[in-house]
Amino acid sequence: MSAMFEFAGGALSVVPNGDDTEVSFELFNVGDESGVAEVGVEVDGNYLLTWNSGELYPGYGDTPRISLGYVEAGNHEALVYVNPGSGQNDHLRQDFAVPPLRNF
């Protein structure tokens, strides 16, 4: 086999916070060799960025918090996908809402 990655059973967390939005998730190396996970992040079908883990040994994981920057107010869908995936649990989707910024 080789390094292969899966997201843990939990959901994708999306947290709007003023002028920044963060996503977080938990993923594990389910393969039999060490490797680096490459996670693509999309919002509303538009690719935003790629996050790379450090070297993960078999059975080890990571729980990153990734900044997406500013996301306009409204309803959105986030998608993350991991490569190399195991063929199962290799993507997560989450609907989320960003409230309008308040001026004080």
N, C-alpha and C positions, 0 to 999 in steps of 0.2 A: 504494500500500500504506500502511502506517502502522507504528508500533512494534509488533513481535510478538516474543514471547520463547519460548525453548526451553531445557530443561535440557541440559547437555553430556552426552556419552555415559557419564559415570561414574555410579556408584550414589549413593544418598542415604546419607550417613554419620550414624549415630546413636551418640552417646557418653554413656553414663551415667557420672556422676562424683559419687558420694556423694549429696548432696541436690539435685543439678542434673543435667539431661539436656540435651545440645546436639545440634542437627541442623546439618548443613552440606551444601552442594551448590554446583554451578557452573551459572550460567545466562548466556545471551547474548541480545542484541537481534539477531534475524535479519531485522527489518524494514528499511525504508528511511527511517525518520524516528526522531528521538530520542523516548524515552519512559521511563516509570516502570513497573517490574514490580511487581505485587502478588501475593505468594505466601501462600496459605492453608496452615496446618499443622494436621493432625489426628493424634490418637493413638487407636487402637482405635475409629475411627469417630466420635470426639468432636472437634468443632472447638475448637482452643486459642487460636490467634492468627493475625493477619495481619502480615506483614513487607513493607515497601515499600522498593525500591531507591532510590538516587539517580537522577538523570537519566542514562540510558545511551544513548550514540550508537550508530548502526547498526554492528554488528560488535564492539561492546564488551560486556563482561560483568562479573560480580561473583561473589564466592565468600564469602557471609556465613556466620557462625556464629551460630545463633539459640538462645537459652536457652529451654527449655521449663519450667524450674523442676523441682519434685519430681515424679517419676513413680514410682508404687508398684512394689515388687519384683514380678517375674514376667515373663512373655512378652507382648510387645506388637507392634503394627504401626503404623508411622508412615507418613503420606501427606503429600506436599506437592504443590501444584498452582499453576500460574502463569497470571495473566491480565494483559494479553491474550495468550493462547497462540497458537501458529502452527497448531495442529491436529495437531501431532506432537511427541513428546517434551515434553509440557506437564504431566506429572505423574510422580512417583517414589514407589515404595513400598519399605519396608524392614522386615523383622522384626528385633526386637532383644530382648535380655533385660536386665533390671535386677536385679542381685544384691541380696540382703537387706543392709541396713545392719548393720555390725558395731559392737557396743558394746565399748569398751575400758575 
